[in-house]
Amino acid sequence: MPIIEAALVIHAPREVVYSISQDYSVRAEWDPFTDRLEMADGSIYFVKPGARVVVRAKFGASMTVEFVHVDSPERVAVKMVDGPWYLRKFAGTWIFEKIDERATLARFRYLVAARRGAFRKAMDVIAAWYFHRVVLQRLAGLKTYCERMARLRAMPAPLRNFTL
């Protein structure tokens, strides 16, 4: 089972990075992978162990994940409970390590396994390649969004409301 991991320093406080990463109302603004997120039971969004979320990728595939670990603002982990035909297993952990008051090391780790069959090894390689790209793009998007928000928060109040 391939394990995909990447990390990136984000120049924003850990609490801000964690909050933005788990705020579905802004997810589309920074996440290049996700088209739509919604609670599986239709409830109002709340991150807690046992909560299930339907994730729809921009290329059309859907997956239902369940939160298995939530430790705000340090980490969140999910596992797939239902997904596309080609995946046997998927799990993801997002870890946010405080570097200092204004910087966070964001680490995304995914475990991916293709369905059993004649092409399983090839599918594992393709899935690993694809999800590695996803991890890098998500981290870059989160970094850009969080650093923009951190700069806005640092501005004096009258300038925060001004946009070009």
N, C-alpha and C positions, 0 to 999 in steps of 0.2 A: 504494500500500500504506500503510494507516494505521500510524503509529507512536504508541503510547500510552506516556506517561511520567508518573510522579508520584514525589514524594520527601517524606520525613517525617523529622524529627529524633526519634531514639529515645534516651532517657536511660539508656543502658547501654553498657558497653564494646563496641567493634567485634567483638572475638573472641567475646563472648557472643551478640551479635546474629547474626553469621554462623553460629555453631554451632547456634543454635536454628533458624535458617532452613533448615538442611540436615539436621536431625535428624528423620527420619521417625517416630520413636517419639513425638514430641510435636506433630507437624504438625497433627493433628486438633484439638488443644487451642487453636490460634490461627488456623488457616487456614479461613475461612468458605466457601471455594470447593471445596476438595478433600475428597472422601469417602474415597478410598483411594489409596495409593501403594505400588508394589511393583516390585522389580527385574524387568526383562523376562526375564532368564534364570533367575530363581528364586534367585539367590545372595543372600548377606548384603549388606545395603546398604553401598555405599562410593562416595563421590563422586569420580569421576575421568573424564578425557576418554575418550569412547567408551562409557561405561556408559549403559545404556538403562533408562528407568523408565516404567512404565505408570501414568498419572495418570487417576483416575476422578473426575469432578466430581460434586457432590451432585445435580445435575439429571440425571445418568445418562450423559452423553457421556464417551468415553474417548479418550485421546491417548497415543501413545508418543513420548517425547522422548529425545534423546541429548545427553549433556553434551559440549559442544564446547570449553569453556574453564573451568578451575577454578584459581583463584588465592586460596587461603585466606589470610587472612580478608577479602580485598578484593572478589572478584567470582566469580560463577558464571554461565555462559551455557549455554542449551540450544536445540536446534532440533527441530521436529517431524519425525519419520520416518514416522509413521502417525497419522491422526486422523479426526475426523468428516468426513462427506461434504461439508459446506459450507465447510471450510477448505482452501485450496490451500497456504498457507504460514503457519507460526507460528514465532517465535523469541522468546526472552526472556533478558534479562540482569538480574541483581540485583547492584547495586553498593553497597558499604558503605564510606563515607568516614569516617575518624576525624576527629571535631571536636576532642575532647580525651579524656582518660582515661575519662570517664564519659558521653560522648555520641557518637552515630553518626548520620550522614546516610544513610538507606537510600533508594536510588533503584531503582525497578523500571521497566524499559523493555521493552515488547513490540512486535513487528512482526507484524501480522496481515493476511492477504490471503484474500479469499473465492475460491471456485472460479470459473472463467470461465463465462460464460453470460449469459443475458438479464437476470438480476437481480443481476449482480456488483456494480454500484455501490451498489445498495440494501443488499446483503449486507455490503459493506465498511463502510457507515455503521452498520449494526446491530452488526456485530462490533466496531467501534471503540467504540461506546457501551457494549456489554456488557463488553468487556475493560477499559475505563476504570473502570467500577464495580468490577470484580474487583480491579484494581490498588489502588484506594483502600481497599477492604475488607480486602485482604490486609495492606497496610501498617498499617492501624489495628489489626488483630488481632495482628500481629507486635509492634507498639509496646506494646500493653497487656500481652502475655505477657512480653516482655523486661524491661519496667520493673518488673513484679511480681517476676520472678526476681532482678533487680538489687537490689530492696529486701530480698528475703529473704536474699540473700547478704551484705548489709551488716549484718544483725541479728546479735547475739551468738548463739553456738551453741545455748544452751538455748531461745531464742525461735524459732529456725528450724523446730523440730519441732512447734511449737504452732500449731494451726489453729482457726479459729472455725467 
